[in-house]
Amino acid sequence: MSPAEDEGPSGIHCRLDELLAERGMTLTRLSELVGVSVVNLSVLKNDRARAVRFSTLAAICRALDCEVGDLLIRA
């Protein structure tokens, strides 16, 4: 089985919840800014995402004024 097919934890943690709290921003507002549904952002926020587009990462980082390394960290 290749790593992409592994059903276990990815070893990556998304700090979206922490970054939103630091900026006083809601998931709904972020959704409006980046054009991604609240449901999809929630999946990312709760570490349940299996994939994420680079364009989505870039949009989130622009909206939160952060780098990808601030958003995604090794768990």
C-alpha atoms as one frame of an Amber mdcrd trajectory, in Angstrom:
protein
   0.000   0.000   0.000   1.393   3.409  -0.927   1.355   6.313   1.577  -1.389
   8.047  -0.453  -3.646   5.030   0.089  -2.959   4.795   3.823  -6.114   5.278
   5.876  -4.201   6.232   9.037  -3.238   9.662  10.364  -1.153  11.741   7.994
   1.187  13.153  10.605   0.134  16.654   9.495  -1.874  18.980  11.738  -3.816
  21.942  10.393  -3.650  24.968  12.701  -6.603  26.700  11.045  -8.593  26.908
  14.279  -5.690  28.529  16.130  -4.955  31.010  13.325  -8.619  32.015  13.087
  -8.766  32.593  16.846  -5.585  34.683  16.789  -7.106  36.887  14.089 -10.611
  37.060  15.542 -12.010  35.600  12.332 -14.808  33.077  11.910 -14.784  30.091
   9.601 -17.761  31.654   7.816 -15.814  34.863   7.125 -12.809  32.889   5.885
 -15.130  30.942   3.610 -16.392  34.193   2.110 -12.859  35.488   1.585 -11.408
  32.381  -0.044 -14.422  31.001  -1.903 -14.325  27.591  -0.219 -17.366  26.165
   1.536 -17.575  26.196   5.326 -17.965  22.413   5.219 -14.707  21.947   3.294
 -12.844  24.369   5.554 -14.230  22.509   8.568 -12.884  19.220   7.201  -9.460
  20.849   6.876  -9.690  22.491  10.311 -10.542  19.188  11.996  -7.634  17.302
  10.363  -9.967  15.131   8.304  -8.831  16.372   4.877  -7.143  13.799   2.670
  -6.042  16.371   0.096  -5.980  20.114  -0.382  -5.404  22.153  -3.533  -2.424
  24.483  -3.658  -4.755  27.258  -4.783  -6.853  26.717  -1.643  -3.770  26.801
   0.573  -2.602  29.991  -1.128  -6.006  31.652  -0.700  -6.215  30.700   2.982
  -2.688  31.982   3.607  -3.471  35.280   1.840  -6.651  35.744   3.886  -4.896
  34.908   7.169  -1.637  36.676   6.271   0.417  33.585   7.055   2.702  31.060
   5.408   1.814  27.456   4.596   4.205  26.380   7.375   2.140  28.394   9.856
  -1.007  26.587   8.749   0.227  23.007   8.303   2.654  21.492  10.792   4.016
  18.033  11.504   1.903  16.415  14.206
